[in-house]
Amino acid sequence: MNTAWLKTRQTKYGAYAGVYIIVIVAVLAAVNFLANRYDKSYDSTANKQFSLADQTIKVVKGLKNDVRITYFDDQQRFGTARDLLDRYSSLSPKLHVDYIDPVKKPQLAKAAGYRRDVSILVDSGIKKEEAKSLSEEEITGALIRSLKTGERSACFVTGSGEHAIDDTDRGGYAAVKDALTRNNYQTKGISLLKAAAPPAGQSPAAGAPPAPGKVEVPADCTVLIVAGPQHDYIQPETDAIKAYVEHGGHALFMLDPPLSMGRSVTDDSSGLNALLASWGVTVNKDLVLDTSGIGQVFGLGPEVPLVASYESHPIVNEMKDVATCFPLARTLDIKNSDKTTLTKLFATSDNSFATTNLSSGSIRLDPKKDKKGPLTLAVAGTWNGIPIGRFVVVGSSLWAGNNFIRFNGNRDLFLNMINWLTADEDLISIRPKGPDDRPLNISPQKINMLFWLSLVIFPLGVIGFGMVTWWKRR
């Protein structure tokens, strides 16, 4: 009887164990199936190094036709590329990724467009574009260039001390030029004092017929950029810009306050100020000082106001809580008219002032006389004509210089302005960023402390604890 009971109990335990094994196998199979079907991951890095940027997600999920990314390399290095490219293919069934070893499969590589100087090729069916490196910034840039048809030209006005797009110094615009090139824009400097008649049989981009000998914006300029002139424009130049925008053109104005800083002297642009005033934008003769102290976290002084909140507009809707900064900025006031529609983009914090005392050697804050924040720093406007013209005004130009363009959201904001001006709203977003360089800086004192802790104190502590334990158990 006892033996029968034992057999019965063993049978029950065996049945229980069998059921448990079946359940565990079923759960593991279900988890693997779901993981294979729905590729989800969590990126805990501070700069989201292993997450795709908003712009990449927006572009890939918005694909209407099939796009193929082909990666050419040794088969042993495919795994490194998959870490990034498989994140692209998981966003949309219309994006396909091929991995080809040109040594083992030369015919297949040649048919796919392989060249020795090409490692990543993006083909949208419209045109093929090369990504110069295995980085999100390069691949997304190539994807955008492949999808966009037609040429886009960003024309920077020259001749009055503006920032140069080939200048690699702190205040130059070489980084801006590079960012525009990655986003399918050709860049060039133009002088408005030289008549720019369009090619034969081609009407001007702004819609106005050319007049012989008349100063005008070149016909191939998709967007015109006035980047911090140090000297005022003469009347023919402002007339050319006015005609360009009012006949459907697109312009970005970045104007600095009139300051004298050592050898650098910035005049007040009365001609441009009058032009903008005719559109309802008043450019004030002042300088913004941010007394909130928030900028100190980033090593910025009061003359570099920080912006962390924005108004409602396509240019800034994607910015959310991304901070931007505007060194040596002036304020703007707006007033809509029957011809223009104006929208504030962002303003300074409540703890800011606009001082009008710009002539003294040292600028000092006078809370009794100076205008208190929030203070408008940027405005977007449309000229309500046929066709509609668009323009953006920012009370600073250094924010887009080489020294500041990489600060948090400055580059995104600049490119968002360009995309809105040229009606490329589908590209407005937060763009891919390169990996952060975060070196570990340790002072000699800390190195000495680490030496004593790791090589002397902790080992001796372990030995001492062991000897005490041995002595007690002896």
C-alpha positions in Angstrom: 0.0 0.0 0.0 2.8 2.3 0.9 4.7 1.5 -2.3 1.6 2.3 -4.4 1.2 5.6 -2.6 4.9 6.4 -3.4 4.4 5.5 -7.0 1.3 7.7 -7.1 3.2 10.7 -5.5 6.2 10.2 -7.9 3.8 10.1 -10.8 2.2 13.4 -9.6 5.6 15.1 -9.2 6.7 13.8 -12.6 3.5 15.2 -14.2 4.0 18.5 -12.4 7.6 18.7 -13.6 6.5 17.9 -17.1 3.9 20.6 -17.1 6.4 23.1 -15.7 8.9 22.3 -18.5 6.2 22.6 -21.2 5.1 26.0 -19.8 8.6 27.3 -19.5 9.4 26.2 -23.1 6.1 27.8 -24.3 6.9 31.1 -22.6 10.5 31.1 -23.9 9.2 30.4 -27.4 6.6 33.2 -27.1 9.2 35.7 -25.8 11.5 34.8 -28.7 8.8 35.1 -31.2 7.7 38.5 -29.9 11.3 39.7 -29.7 11.9 38.7 -33.2 8.6 40.2 -34.5 8.8 43.5 -32.4 12.3 44.7 -32.1 12.2 47.0 -29.0 15.1 48.3 -26.9 15.8 50.9 -24.2 18.6 53.4 -24.6 19.9 54.4 -21.2 22.8 56.5 -22.5 22.7 60.2 -21.6 22.8 61.4 -25.2 20.6 58.6 -26.6 23.6 57.3 -28.6 21.7 54.1 -29.6 18.4 55.7 -30.5 17.5 57.2 -33.8 16.8 60.9 -34.0 13.3 62.4 -34.5 14.2 63.4 -38.0 15.3 59.9 -39.0 12.1 58.4 -37.6 10.0 61.1 -39.3 11.6 60.6 -42.7 11.7 56.8 -42.7 8.1 56.4 -41.4 6.9 58.8 -44.0 8.3 56.9 -47.0 5.8 56.4 -49.8 8.0 54.3 -52.1 10.6 51.6 -51.5 14.1 52.7 -50.6 17.1 50.5 -50.5 20.3 51.0 -48.5 23.2 48.9 -49.7 26.2 48.4 -47.4 29.5 47.3 -49.0 32.2 45.9 -46.8 34.0 42.7 -45.7 31.4 40.2 -44.5 33.1 40.0 -41.1 32.2 43.7 -40.5 28.5 43.3 -41.3 27.6 42.9 -37.6 28.8 46.5 -36.8 26.7 47.9 -39.6 23.6 45.9 -38.6 23.6 47.6 -35.2 22.6 50.8 -36.9 21.0 49.9 -40.2 18.7 47.3 -38.8 17.2 50.2 -36.7 16.3 51.9 -40.0 14.7 48.9 -41.5 12.6 48.2 -38.4 10.9 51.6 -38.8 9.2 50.9 -42.1 8.6 47.9 -44.4 9.4 50.2 -47.3 13.1 50.5 -46.3 15.3 47.6 -47.2 18.9 47.0 -46.3 21.3 44.8 -48.3 24.8 43.8 -47.2 27.2 42.9 -49.9 30.8 41.8 -49.8 32.4 43.2 -53.0 35.3 40.7 -52.8 33.2 37.6 -52.6 30.3 38.9 -54.8 31.9 41.4 -57.2 29.2 41.0 -59.9 26.4 41.7 -57.4 28.3 44.6 -55.9 28.8 46.1 -59.4 25.2 45.8 -60.3 24.2 47.6 -57.0 26.4 50.6 -57.9 29.6 49.7 -55.9 32.7 51.9 -56.4 35.9 51.7 -54.4 35.2 55.0 -52.7 31.6 54.1 -51.8 30.7 52.0 -48.7 27.0 53.0 -48.2 24.6 53.8 -51.0 21.0 55.0 -50.7 18.7 54.4 -53.6 15.1 55.9 -53.5 14.3 55.2 -57.1 14.7 58.9 -57.8 18.4 59.1 -57.5 21.3 57.4 -55.7 23.2 59.2 -52.9 26.3 58.2 -51.0 26.7 58.2 -47.2 30.4 59.0 -46.4 30.5 57.1 -43.2 28.5 54.6 -41.1 26.8 57.3 -38.9 23.1 58.3 -38.5 23.9 61.8 -39.6 25.5 60.7 -42.9 22.9 58.0 -43.7 19.9 60.2 -42.9 21.4 63.1 -44.9 21.9 60.7 -47.9 18.4 59.5 -47.6 17.0 63.1 -47.6 19.2 64.0 -50.6 18.0 60.9 -52.4 14.3 61.6 -51.8 14.4 65.3 -52.7 14.3 66.4 -56.4 15.6 69.6 -57.8 18.4 71.8 -56.6 18.1 74.1 -53.6 20.5 77.0 -53.2 21.1 78.9 -50.0 22.5 82.3 -50.9 24.5 84.3 -48.3 24.7 88.0 -48.9 28.3 89.4 -48.9 29.9 92.8 -49.1 29.0 94.4 -45.8 31.0 92.3 -43.3 28.7 89.4 -43.0 29.8 86.0 -41.6 31.6 84.0 -44.3 30.6 80.5 -45.1 34.2 79.4 -45.7 35.5 80.9 -42.4 36.5 78.2 -40.0 37.2 80.6 -37.1 34.9 80.8 -34.0 32.5 83.3 -35.6 32.6 81.9 -39.2 29.8 80.0 -40.9 31.7 77.0 -42.2 29.7 74.6 -39.9 26.5 76.1 -41.2 27.6 75.5 -44.8 28.4 71.9 -43.9 25.0 71.4 -42.2 23.2 72.8 -45.3 25.2 70.7 -47.7 24.2 67.6 -45.7 20.5 68.6 -46.1 20.6 68.9 -49.9 21.4 72.6 -50.2 24.0 74.2 -52.3 25.6 77.2 -50.7 27.2 80.3 -52.2 27.9 83.9 -51.4 26.3 86.6 -53.5 26.7 90.4 -53.8 23.5 92.3 -54.3 25.5 95.2 -55.9 26.0 93.1 -59.0 23.1 92.7 -61.3 22.0 89.1 -61.5 19.9 88.5 -64.6 18.4 85.0 -64.9 19.4 82.7 -67.8 17.7 83.2 -71.1 14.1 82.0 -71.1 14.0 81.6 -67.3 12.0 83.8 -65.1 13.3 85.0 -61.7 12.7 82.7 -58.6 10.9 85.6 -56.9 8.5 85.9 -59.8 9.4 89.5 -60.9 10.6 90.0 -64.4 14.2 91.2 -64.7 14.9 94.8 -65.5 18.2 95.6 -67.4 20.8 97.0 -65.0 18.6 96.5 -62.0 20.1 95.0 -58.8 18.2 91.8 -57.9 18.5 88.5 -56.1 19.8 85.8 -58.4 17.1 83.6 -59.9 18.6 80.3 -58.5 18.4 81.4 -54.8 15.9 79.2 -53.0 16.6 81.1 -49.8 18.4 84.3 -49.1 20.4 84.7 -45.8 21.6 88.0 -44.3 24.1 86.8 -41.7 25.1 89.6 -39.3 26.2 92.5 -41.5 28.6 94.9 -39.8 27.8 97.7 -42.1 24.5 99.0 -43.4 23.1 98.1 -46.8 22.6 100.8 -49.4 19.2 101.4 -51.0 19.6 99.2 -54.1 20.4 96.2 -51.9 17.4 96.7 -49.6 15.2 97.3 -52.6 16.4 94.0 -54.2 15.6 92.1 -51.0 12.2 93.7 -50.7 11.3 92.8 -54.2 12.5 89.3 -53.8 10.4 88.5 -50.7 7.3 90.4 -51.9 7.3 88.3 -55.1 7.4 85.0 -53.3 11.0 84.7 -52.1 12.3 83.4 -48.8 14.8 85.3 -46.6 16.4 84.8 -43.2 17.7 88.0 -41.4 20.1 87.7 -38.5 20.9 91.2 -37.2 23.3 92.0 -34.3 23.0 95.0 -32.0 25.2 98.0 -32.8 28.3 97.4 -30.6 31.9 98.4 -30.6 34.1 95.6 -29.3 37.8 96.2 -29.8 38.5 96.3 -33.5 35.0 94.9 -34.3 32.4 97.6 -34.9 28.9 96.8 -35.9 26.8 99.6 -37.3 23.1 99.9 -36.9 21.5 98.6 -40.1 19.1 101.5 -40.7 18.3 100.4 -44.2 17.4 96.8 -43.2 15.6 98.1 -40.1 13.4 100.3 -42.3 12.7 97.4 -44.6 11.7 95.1 -41.8 9.6 97.9 -40.2 7.6 98.1 -43.4 6.7 94.4 -42.8 5.8 95.0 -39.2 9.0 94.0 -37.4 10.7 96.6 -35.3 14.4 95.9 -34.6 15.3 97.6 -31.3 18.6 99.2 -30.6 19.4 97.4 -27.4 21.3 94.4 -25.9 19.7 91.5 -24.0 21.2 90.5 -20.6 20.0 87.3 -19.0 20.2 87.6 -15.2 18.5 84.2 -14.4 21.9 82.5 -14.0 20.8 79.4 -15.9 23.4 80.0 -18.5 26.1 79.6 -16.0 25.4 75.8 -16.0 26.6 75.8 -19.6 29.5 78.3 -18.9 27.6 81.2 -20.5 27.5 84.8 -19.2 24.5 87.2 -19.0 25.3 88.5 -22.5 24.3 85.1 -23.9 20.5 84.6 -23.1 19.3 81.1 -22.9 15.9 80.0 -24.4 14.2 76.8 -23.3 10.6 77.4 -24.2 9.0 78.3 -27.5 5.8 79.6 -29.0 3.5 77.6 -31.4 4.9 77.6 -34.9 6.2 74.8 -37.3 9.8 76.0 -36.8 9.8 75.4 -33.1 7.0 72.9 -32.4 9.5 70.1 -32.4 12.0 71.9 -30.2 10.1 71.1 -26.9 12.5 71.6 -24.0 15.7 71.7 -26.2 17.7 74.7 -25.1 19.2 77.3 -27.5 21.4 80.3 -26.9 21.8 83.7 -28.5 25.0 85.6 -27.8 24.9 89.4 -28.1 21.2 89.6 -29.0 18.8 92.5 -29.6 15.1 92.5 -29.1 12.2 92.6 -31.7 8.7 94.0 -31.6 6.0 93.0 -34.1 2.7 94.4 -35.4 0.6 92.6 -38.0 -0.7 94.4 -41.1 -3.0 93.6 -44.0 0.1 92.5 -46.0 2.0 90.5 -43.4 1.3 87.9 -40.8 3.8 87.7 -38.0 4.4 85.1 -35.3 6.8 85.2 -32.3 9.1 82.1 -32.2 10.6 82.5 -28.8 11.5 85.0 -26.1 13.9 85.3 -23.1 12.9 84.4 -19.6 11.3 86.8 -17.1 14.7 87.3 -15.5 16.2 89.3 -18.4 16.6 92.9 -19.4 17.2 94.9 -22.5 19.7 97.7 -22.0 19.9 100.6 -24.4 23.2 101.9 -23.0 25.5 100.6 -25.8 28.0 103.4 -26.0 29.9 102.9 -22.8 33.0 100.7 -22.6 31.3 98.3 -20.1 27.6 97.5 -20.4 25.9 97.8 -17.1 22.4 96.8 -16.1 20.0 99.5 -14.9 16.8 97.8 -13.7 14.9 101.1 -13.4 15.5 102.1 -17.0 16.0 98.9 -18.9 13.1 96.9 -20.3 12.3 93.8 -18.4 11.7 90.3 -20.0 10.3 88.3 -21.5 11.8 89.8 -24.6 11.2 88.6 -28.2 14.3 87.4 -30.0 12.9 85.8 -33.2 9.9 86.3 -35.5 8.6 84.4 -38.5 6.5 86.2 -41.1 4.7 85.8 -44.4 4.1 88.4 -47.1 0.5 87.8 -48.1 0.9 88.2 -51.8 0.7 85.9 -54.9 2.9 83.9 -54.5 3.3 84.1 -50.7 6.7 85.3 -49.5 8.3 84.0 -46.2 10.9 85.6 -43.9 12.4 85.0 -40.5 14.1 87.7 -38.3 16.5 86.8 -35.4 18.1 89.5 -33.2 21.5 87.8 -33.3 23.9 86.2 -35.8 26.6 84.6 -33.6 24.3 81.9 -32.4 24.8 80.2 -35.8 28.6 80.7 -35.9 31.1 77.8 -35.6 31.4 78.4 -31.9 27.7 78.1 -31.1 26.0 76.1 -33.9 26.6 72.8 -32.0 25.2 74.1 -28.7 22.2 71.9 -27.9 19.4 72.9 -30.3 21.0 75.7 -32.3 21.8 73.7 -35.4 18.3 72.2 -35.4 16.7 75.6 -35.0 18.7 77.1 -37.9 17.8 74.2 -40.2 14.2 74.3 -39.1 14.1 77.9 -40.2 15.5 77.1 -43.6 13.1 74.2 -44.0 10.1 76.3 -43.2 11.2 79.1 -45.4 11.6 76.7 -48.4 8.3 74.9 -47.6 10.1 71.7 -46.6 8.1 71.3 -43.4 8.3 67.6 -43.6 12.0 67.9 -42.6 11.5 70.0 -39.5 12.6 68.0 -36.5 15.4 67.2 -34.1 18.3 65.9 -36.2 20.9 63.2 -35.7 23.9 64.2 -33.6 27.4 62.8 -33.5 28.5 60.9 -30.4 29.5 63.0 -27.5 33.2 63.1 -26.6 33.2 62.7 -22.8 36.8 62.3 -21.7 37.5 61.4 -18.1 39.5 64.2 -16.5 41.1 63.2 -13.2 43.3 65.6 -11.3 46.7 64.5 -9.8 45.2 64.5 -6.3 42.4 62.2 -7.3 44.8 59.8 -9.1 46.9 59.7 -5.9 43.7 59.0 -3.9 42.7 56.2 -6.3 46.2 54.6 -6.0 46.0 54.5 -2.2 42.4 53.2 -2.1 42.7 50.5 -4.8 46.3 49.3 -4.2 46.9 49.9 -0.5 43.8 50.5 1.8 41.3 48.1 0.3 43.8 45.2 -0.1 45.1 45.7 3.4 41.5 45.9 4.7 40.7 42.5 3.1 43.8 40.9 4.5 43.1 42.4 8.0 39.5 41.1 7.9 40.7 37.7 6.9 43.3 37.6 9.7 40.7 38.6 12.3 38.4 35.9 11.1 41.2 33.3 11.2 42.2 34.4 14.7 38.6 34.0 16.0 38.2 30.5 14.5 41.6 29.3 15.6 
